[in-house]
Amino acid sequence: MGRNARKKAIQKNSGTTYHPINLALRFLLELTALVGFWLFGWSLSDTFWFSLIGAAILPVLAMTFWGVFAVPNDKSRSGKAPIPVSGLVRFILELVFFGLAVWCYMLTQHLVFGALFSGFLVLHYALSMERIKWLFVQKGKERT
């Protein structure tokens, strides 16, 4: 199969079918990232109410960032794209989201947890190479 034929097959496939365990791992990583944002938000102040506000606002902002920008027809998500982006942009956004979550764990002195979280992220993306290949050929112009 030639290079162009492979590229068209990947584009046509609209993502791949994902193993349920890897999808569960991805979901747990997303929740774990939100916990990191919560911890960091809580640590921003010594005052209870300001800590509570920070702990509420940061995860909500992160969830919004995570959920709004999507590649149309991405089977690892709902497939719907409120704001369609290209696959490369989505991949960069995912790296930023998870990277900031790791950074939040490190800043709040949860170093071992941050390192474990990083390791599971590497595992997830290693198991998701087909999706990453698919992302890199997606243009993100259509809206579903």
SEVOMI-880854 format. One record per residue: residue number from 0; residue in three letters; x, y, z of N, C-alpha, C in turn. Coordinates in Angstrom, 2 decimals, decimal comma. Example, Ala and Ser with C-alpha at 12.3 -4.5 7.8 and 13.67 -1.06 7.14 Angstrom:
2
nr | rest | n_xx | n_yy | n_zz | ca_xx | ca_yy | ca_zz | c_xx | c_yy | c_zz
0 | Ala | 13,19 | -5,69 | 7,80 | 12,30 | -4,50 | 7,80 | 13,20 | -3,30 | 7,80
1 | Ser | 12,85 | -2,25 | 7,08 | 13,67 | -1,06 | 7,14 | 12,90 | 0,03 | 7,87
! end
This chain:
144
nr | rest | n_xx | n_yy | n_zz | ca_xx | ca_yy | ca_zz | c_xx | c_yy | c_zz
0 | Met | 0,85 | -1,18 | 0,00 | 0,00 | 0,00 | 0,00 | 0,89 | 1,24 | 0,00
1 | Gly | 0,66 | 2,14 | -0,93 | 1,46 | 3,35 | -1,04 | 1,15 | 4,34 | 0,06
2 | Arg | 1,99 | 5,36 | 0,15 | 1,86 | 6,37 | 1,20 | 0,51 | 7,08 | 1,14
3 | Asn | 0,08 | 7,51 | -0,06 | -1,20 | 8,20 | -0,20 | -2,38 | 7,29 | 0,11
4 | Ala | -2,28 | 6,02 | -0,28 | -3,36 | 5,08 | 0,01 | -3,50 | 4,86 | 1,51
5 | Arg | -2,36 | 4,77 | 2,21 | -2,40 | 4,61 | 3,68 | -3,03 | 5,83 | 4,32
6 | Lys | -2,64 | 7,02 | 3,85 | -3,16 | 8,26 | 4,40 | -4,68 | 8,34 | 4,19
7 | Lys | -5,15 | 7,96 | 2,99 | -6,59 | 7,97 | 2,72 | -7,32 | 6,95 | 3,57
8 | Ala | -6,71 | 5,79 | 3,79 | -7,33 | 4,76 | 4,63 | -7,46 | 5,24 | 6,06
9 | Ile | -6,44 | 5,92 | 6,54 | -6,49 | 6,46 | 7,91 | -7,56 | 7,53 | 8,00
10 | Gln | -7,63 | 8,43 | 6,99 | -8,64 | 9,47 | 7,01 | -10,05 | 8,88 | 6,94
11 | Lys | -10,23 | 7,88 | 6,09 | -11,55 | 7,27 | 5,91 | -11,99 | 6,55 | 7,17
12 | Asn | -11,04 | 5,94 | 7,89 | -11,36 | 5,16 | 9,07 | -11,98 | 6,00 | 10,17
13 | Ser | -11,78 | 7,31 | 10,13 | -12,36 | 8,21 | 11,11 | -11,97 | 7,79 | 12,53
14 | Gly | -10,71 | 7,54 | 12,70 | -10,23 | 7,05 | 13,99 | -10,24 | 5,53 | 13,92
15 | Thr | -9,91 | 4,91 | 14,99 | -9,94 | 3,46 | 15,03 | -10,85 | 3,04 | 16,16
16 | Thr | -11,09 | 1,76 | 16,24 | -11,81 | 1,29 | 17,41 | -10,78 | 1,21 | 18,53
17 | Tyr | -11,15 | 1,64 | 19,70 | -10,22 | 1,72 | 20,81 | -10,55 | 0,65 | 21,82
18 | His | -9,53 | 0,07 | 22,37 | -9,72 | -0,97 | 23,38 | -10,40 | -0,34 | 24,60
19 | Pro | -11,40 | -0,99 | 25,14 | -12,14 | -0,42 | 26,27 | -11,24 | -0,12 | 27,48
20 | Ile | -10,20 | -0,92 | 27,67 | -9,31 | -0,66 | 28,80 | -8,53 | 0,64 | 28,58
21 | Asn | -8,11 | 0,89 | 27,34 | -7,40 | 2,14 | 27,06 | -8,35 | 3,33 | 27,17
22 | Leu | -9,60 | 3,17 | 26,76 | -10,58 | 4,24 | 26,93 | -10,83 | 4,51 | 28,41
23 | Ala | -10,90 | 3,46 | 29,21 | -11,06 | 3,63 | 30,66 | -9,85 | 4,33 | 31,25
24 | Leu | -8,66 | 3,95 | 30,79 | -7,43 | 4,61 | 31,26 | -7,47 | 6,09 | 30,89
25 | Arg | -7,89 | 6,39 | 29,68 | -7,97 | 7,79 | 29,24 | -8,94 | 8,58 | 30,14
26 | Phe | -10,09 | 7,99 | 30,42 | -11,07 | 8,65 | 31,28 | -10,49 | 8,89 | 32,68
27 | Leu | -9,82 | 7,89 | 33,23 | -9,21 | 8,05 | 34,56 | -8,11 | 9,11 | 34,53
28 | Leu | -7,36 | 9,19 | 33,44 | -6,34 | 10,22 | 33,32 | -6,97 | 11,61 | 33,27
29 | Glu | -8,10 | 11,73 | 32,57 | -8,79 | 13,02 | 32,53 | -9,26 | 13,43 | 33,92
30 | Leu | -9,85 | 12,48 | 34,66 | -10,30 | 12,78 | 36,02 | -9,12 | 13,11 | 36,93
31 | Thr | -8,03 | 12,38 | 36,78 | -6,85 | 12,62 | 37,59 | -6,26 | 14,00 | 37,28
32 | Ala | -6,32 | 14,42 | 36,04 | -5,86 | 15,76 | 35,67 | -6,71 | 16,81 | 36,38
33 | Leu | -8,02 | 16,59 | 36,41 | -8,90 | 17,55 | 37,08 | -8,61 | 17,63 | 38,58
34 | Val | -8,25 | 16,50 | 39,18 | -7,86 | 16,51 | 40,60 | -6,60 | 17,37 | 40,78
35 | Gly | -5,66 | 17,25 | 39,84 | -4,46 | 18,08 | 39,91 | -4,79 | 19,56 | 39,84
36 | Phe | -5,69 | 19,92 | 38,95 | -6,11 | 21,33 | 38,85 | -6,82 | 21,76 | 40,13
37 | Trp | -7,63 | 20,87 | 40,71 | -8,32 | 21,16 | 41,97 | -7,30 | 21,40 | 43,09
38 | Leu | -6,32 | 20,52 | 43,20 | -5,29 | 20,68 | 44,24 | -4,55 | 22,00 | 44,09
39 | Phe | -4,19 | 22,33 | 42,86 | -3,48 | 23,58 | 42,64 | -4,37 | 24,78 | 42,98
40 | Gly | -5,63 | 24,73 | 42,55 | -6,56 | 25,81 | 42,88 | -6,72 | 25,97 | 44,38
41 | Trp | -6,78 | 24,86 | 45,10 | -6,92 | 24,90 | 46,56 | -5,68 | 25,51 | 47,21
42 | Ser | -4,52 | 25,28 | 46,62 | -3,26 | 25,74 | 47,22 | -2,96 | 27,22 | 46,95
43 | Leu | -3,77 | 27,88 | 46,16 | -3,48 | 29,26 | 45,80 | -3,66 | 30,26 | 46,93
44 | Ser | -4,34 | 29,88 | 47,99 | -4,60 | 30,82 | 49,08 | -4,60 | 30,08 | 50,42
45 | Asp | -4,30 | 30,82 | 51,46 | -4,40 | 30,27 | 52,82 | -5,80 | 30,48 | 53,39
46 | Thr | -6,59 | 31,30 | 52,73 | -7,95 | 31,59 | 53,17 | -8,89 | 30,53 | 52,61
47 | Phe | -9,74 | 29,98 | 53,48 | -10,64 | 28,90 | 53,08 | -11,46 | 29,27 | 51,86
48 | Trp | -12,11 | 30,43 | 51,87 | -13,03 | 30,79 | 50,79 | -12,31 | 31,01 | 49,46
49 | Phe | -11,13 | 31,64 | 49,52 | -10,37 | 31,83 | 48,27 | -9,83 | 30,50 | 47,75
50 | Ser | -9,44 | 29,61 | 48,67 | -9,00 | 28,27 | 48,25 | -10,15 | 27,53 | 47,59
51 | Leu | -11,33 | 27,64 | 48,17 | -12,51 | 26,98 | 47,63 | -12,84 | 27,51 | 46,23
52 | Ile | -12,74 | 28,82 | 46,07 | -13,01 | 29,42 | 44,76 | -11,99 | 28,94 | 43,74
53 | Gly | -10,71 | 28,94 | 44,12 | -9,67 | 28,46 | 43,21 | -9,86 | 27,00 | 42,85
54 | Ala | -10,24 | 26,19 | 43,85 | -10,45 | 24,76 | 43,63 | -11,67 | 24,51 | 42,75
55 | Ala | -12,61 | 25,42 | 42,73 | -13,79 | 25,27 | 41,88 | -13,53 | 25,78 | 40,46
56 | Ile | -12,86 | 26,91 | 40,36 | -12,70 | 27,56 | 39,06 | -11,71 | 26,83 | 38,15
57 | Leu | -10,55 | 26,43 | 38,67 | -9,54 | 25,82 | 37,80 | -10,01 | 24,54 | 37,12
58 | Pro | -10,63 | 23,61 | 37,83 | -11,12 | 22,42 | 37,12 | -12,21 | 22,74 | 36,09
59 | Val | -13,06 | 23,69 | 36,38 | -14,11 | 24,07 | 35,43 | -13,48 | 24,67 | 34,16
60 | Leu | -12,48 | 25,52 | 34,34 | -11,78 | 26,07 | 33,18 | -11,09 | 24,97 | 32,39
61 | Ala | -10,47 | 24,04 | 33,09 | -9,78 | 22,93 | 32,42 | -10,77 | 22,05 | 31,66
62 | Met | -11,92 | 21,75 | 32,29 | -12,94 | 20,93 | 31,62 | -13,46 | 21,63 | 30,36
63 | Thr | -13,64 | 22,93 | 30,46 | -14,12 | 23,69 | 29,30 | -13,09 | 23,63 | 28,18
64 | Phe | -11,84 | 23,87 | 28,52 | -10,74 | 23,81 | 27,56 | -10,69 | 22,43 | 26,91
65 | Trp | -10,84 | 21,39 | 27,72 | -10,75 | 20,01 | 27,24 | -11,92 | 19,64 | 26,33
66 | Gly | -13,11 | 20,09 | 26,69 | -14,31 | 19,63 | 25,99 | -14,72 | 20,41 | 24,77
67 | Val | -14,28 | 21,65 | 24,65 | -14,77 | 22,50 | 23,58 | -14,04 | 22,28 | 22,26
68 | Phe | -12,75 | 22,08 | 22,32 | -11,96 | 21,93 | 21,10 | -11,82 | 20,45 | 20,77
69 | Ala | -12,33 | 20,06 | 19,62 | -12,32 | 18,63 | 19,27 | -12,16 | 18,46 | 17,77
70 | Val | -11,67 | 17,28 | 17,42 | -11,57 | 16,90 | 16,02 | -12,89 | 16,23 | 15,65
71 | Pro | -13,53 | 16,67 | 14,57 | -14,79 | 16,02 | 14,17 | -14,60 | 14,52 | 13,98
72 | Asn | -15,56 | 13,76 | 14,47 | -15,61 | 12,30 | 14,32 | -14,52 | 11,54 | 15,07
73 | Asp | -13,97 | 12,13 | 16,10 | -12,97 | 11,44 | 16,92 | -13,69 | 10,42 | 17,79
74 | Lys | -13,41 | 9,13 | 17,53 | -14,11 | 8,07 | 18,24 | -13,66 | 7,91 | 19,69
75 | Ser | -12,54 | 8,53 | 20,07 | -12,13 | 8,45 | 21,46 | -12,92 | 9,45 | 22,29
76 | Arg | -13,69 | 10,28 | 21,63 | -14,58 | 11,24 | 22,28 | -15,99 | 10,96 | 21,76
77 | Ser | -16,88 | 11,87 | 21,91 | -18,24 | 11,65 | 21,44 | -18,33 | 11,70 | 19,92
78 | Gly | -17,33 | 12,26 | 19,28 | -17,38 | 12,43 | 17,84 | -17,92 | 13,78 | 17,43
79 | Lys | -18,50 | 14,49 | 18,38 | -19,04 | 15,82 | 18,11 | -17,96 | 16,86 | 18,43
80 | Ala | -17,97 | 17,94 | 17,69 | -16,95 | 18,96 | 17,86 | -17,59 | 20,34 | 17,99
81 | Pro | -17,77 | 20,84 | 19,23 | -18,32 | 22,19 | 19,39 | -17,50 | 23,25 | 18,64
82 | Ile | -16,18 | 23,17 | 18,79 | -15,27 | 24,01 | 18,01 | -14,30 | 23,07 | 17,32
83 | Pro | -14,52 | 22,80 | 16,03 | -13,66 | 21,85 | 15,32 | -12,24 | 22,39 | 15,16
84 | Val | -11,28 | 21,53 | 15,43 | -9,87 | 21,88 | 15,24 | -9,21 | 20,73 | 14,49
85 | Ser | -8,05 | 21,02 | 13,95 | -7,31 | 19,96 | 13,25 | -6,77 | 18,97 | 14,27
86 | Gly | -6,39 | 17,81 | 13,79 | -5,86 | 16,79 | 14,68 | -4,58 | 17,22 | 15,37
87 | Leu | -3,72 | 17,93 | 14,65 | -2,47 | 18,39 | 15,25 | -2,75 | 19,38 | 16,38
88 | Val | -3,68 | 20,29 | 16,15 | -4,04 | 21,25 | 17,20 | -4,61 | 20,51 | 18,41
89 | Arg | -5,46 | 19,53 | 18,18 | -6,04 | 18,77 | 19,30 | -4,95 | 18,03 | 20,07
90 | Phe | -4,01 | 17,44 | 19,37 | -2,93 | 16,72 | 20,03 | -2,10 | 17,67 | 20,89
91 | Ile | -1,81 | 18,86 | 20,37 | -1,07 | 19,85 | 21,15 | -1,88 | 20,29 | 22,37
92 | Leu | -3,19 | 20,50 | 22,19 | -4,05 | 20,87 | 23,32 | -4,05 | 19,78 | 24,40
93 | Glu | -4,08 | 18,52 | 23,98 | -4,03 | 17,42 | 24,95 | -2,71 | 17,43 | 25,72
94 | Leu | -1,61 | 17,65 | 25,00 | -0,31 | 17,69 | 25,67 | -0,24 | 18,86 | 26,66
95 | Val | -0,79 | 20,00 | 26,28 | -0,82 | 21,16 | 27,18 | -1,68 | 20,86 | 28,40
96 | Phe | -2,87 | 20,31 | 28,19 | -3,79 | 19,99 | 29,28 | -3,13 | 19,04 | 30,29
97 | Phe | -2,61 | 17,92 | 29,79 | -2,00 | 16,95 | 30,68 | -0,69 | 17,46 | 31,26
98 | Gly | 0,06 | 18,22 | 30,48 | 1,31 | 18,80 | 30,99 | 1,05 | 19,77 | 32,13
99 | Leu | 0,03 | 20,60 | 31,98 | -0,33 | 21,52 | 33,07 | -0,80 | 20,76 | 34,31
100 | Ala | -1,50 | 19,66 | 34,10 | -1,95 | 18,86 | 35,25 | -0,76 | 18,27 | 36,00
101 | Val | 0,22 | 17,75 | 35,26 | 1,44 | 17,23 | 35,90 | 2,13 | 18,36 | 36,66
102 | Trp | 2,22 | 19,50 | 36,03 | 2,85 | 20,67 | 36,66 | 2,12 | 21,05 | 37,95
103 | Cys | 0,79 | 20,98 | 37,93 | 0,01 | 21,28 | 39,14 | 0,35 | 20,30 | 40,26
104 | Tyr | 0,48 | 19,02 | 39,93 | 0,87 | 18,04 | 40,96 | 2,25 | 18,37 | 41,51
105 | Met | 3,16 | 18,73 | 40,65 | 4,52 | 19,03 | 41,11 | 4,54 | 20,27 | 41,99
106 | Leu | 3,79 | 21,30 | 41,58 | 3,77 | 22,54 | 42,37 | 3,13 | 22,35 | 43,74
107 | Thr | 2,24 | 21,40 | 43,85 | 1,58 | 21,16 | 45,14 | 2,30 | 20,07 | 45,94
108 | Gln | 3,52 | 19,77 | 45,54 | 4,39 | 18,82 | 46,25 | 3,88 | 17,39 | 46,24
109 | His | 3,13 | 17,03 | 45,25 | 2,70 | 15,65 | 45,06 | 3,58 | 15,04 | 43,97
110 | Leu | 4,87 | 14,97 | 44,26 | 5,87 | 14,61 | 43,26 | 5,74 | 13,16 | 42,78
111 | Val | 5,56 | 12,24 | 43,72 | 5,44 | 10,83 | 43,34 | 4,17 | 10,63 | 42,51
112 | Phe | 3,08 | 11,23 | 42,95 | 1,83 | 11,10 | 42,21 | 1,97 | 11,73 | 40,82
113 | Gly | 2,64 | 12,88 | 40,74 | 2,86 | 13,51 | 39,44 | 3,70 | 12,64 | 38,52
114 | Ala | 4,70 | 11,99 | 39,09 | 5,55 | 11,09 | 38,28 | 4,75 | 9,87 | 37,81
115 | Leu | 3,95 | 9,30 | 38,70 | 3,10 | 8,16 | 38,31 | 2,10 | 8,56 | 37,23
116 | Phe | 1,51 | 9,71 | 37,41 | 0,56 | 10,24 | 36,44 | 1,24 | 10,39 | 35,08
117 | Ser | 2,45 | 10,93 | 35,08 | 3,22 | 11,08 | 33,83 | 3,47 | 9,73 | 33,18
118 | Gly | 3,81 | 8,74 | 33,98 | 4,07 | 7,40 | 33,44 | 2,83 | 6,80 | 32,80
119 | Phe | 1,68 | 6,97 | 33,45 | 0,44 | 6,45 | 32,87 | 0,05 | 7,22 | 31,60
120 | Leu | 0,39 | 8,52 | 31,55 | 0,15 | 9,28 | 30,32 | 0,97 | 8,74 | 29,16
121 | Val | 2,24 | 8,46 | 29,43 | 3,11 | 7,89 | 28,40 | 2,56 | 6,54 | 27,94
122 | Leu | 2,13 | 5,71 | 28,89 | 1,54 | 4,42 | 28,55 | 0,31 | 4,60 | 27,66
123 | His | -0,58 | 5,50 | 28,06 | -1,80 | 5,74 | 27,28 | -1,47 | 6,16 | 25,85
124 | Tyr | -0,57 | 7,11 | 25,69 | -0,26 | 7,58 | 24,35 | 0,50 | 6,52 | 23,55
125 | Ala | 1,29 | 5,68 | 24,22 | 1,96 | 4,57 | 23,52 | 0,93 | 3,58 | 22,99
126 | Leu | -0,14 | 3,37 | 23,76 | -1,20 | 2,46 | 23,33 | -2,16 | 3,11 | 22,32
127 | Ser | -2,01 | 4,41 | 22,11 | -2,93 | 5,16 | 21,24 | -2,26 | 5,63 | 19,95
128 | Met | -1,26 | 4,93 | 19,49 | -0,53 | 5,37 | 18,31 | -1,41 | 5,45 | 17,06
129 | Glu | -2,37 | 4,54 | 16,92 | -3,28 | 4,61 | 15,77 | -4,09 | 5,90 | 15,80
130 | Arg | -4,55 | 6,29 | 16,98 | -5,31 | 7,53 | 17,11 | -4,42 | 8,73 | 16,80
131 | Ile | -3,19 | 8,70 | 17,27 | -2,28 | 9,81 | 17,01 | -2,01 | 9,94 | 15,52
132 | Lys | -1,80 | 8,82 | 14,84 | -1,62 | 8,85 | 13,38 | -2,86 | 9,44 | 12,72
133 | Trp | -4,03 | 9,00 | 13,19 | -5,28 | 9,50 | 12,63 | -5,40 | 11,01 | 12,86
134 | Leu | -5,05 | 11,46 | 14,08 | -5,15 | 12,88 | 14,39 | -4,30 | 13,72 | 13,43
135 | Phe | -3,11 | 13,24 | 13,12 | -2,19 | 14,03 | 12,32 | -2,65 | 14,25 | 10,88
136 | Val | -3,61 | 13,48 | 10,41 | -4,10 | 13,68 | 9,04 | -5,47 | 14,36 | 9,01
137 | Gln | -5,99 | 14,73 | 10,16 | -7,31 | 15,38 | 10,21 | -7,18 | 16,89 | 10,08
138 | Lys | -8,02 | 17,46 | 9,24 | -7,99 | 18,89 | 8,98 | -8,89 | 19,68 | 9,93
139 | Gly | -9,99 | 19,09 | 10,39 | -10,85 | 19,72 | 11,39 | -11,77 | 20,80 | 10,87
140 | Lys | -12,04 | 20,86 | 9,57 | -12,87 | 21,94 | 9,03 | -14,36 | 21,66 | 9,11
141 | Glu | -14,75 | 20,40 | 9,05 | -16,19 | 20,11 | 9,04 | -16,77 | 20,18 | 10,45
142 | Arg | -18,04 | 20,50 | 10,53 | -18,72 | 20,59 | 11,81 | -19,82 | 19,55 | 11,80
143 | Thr | -19,89 | 18,75 | 12,91 | -20,90 | 17,71 | 12,95 | -21,98 | 18,05 | 13,93
! end
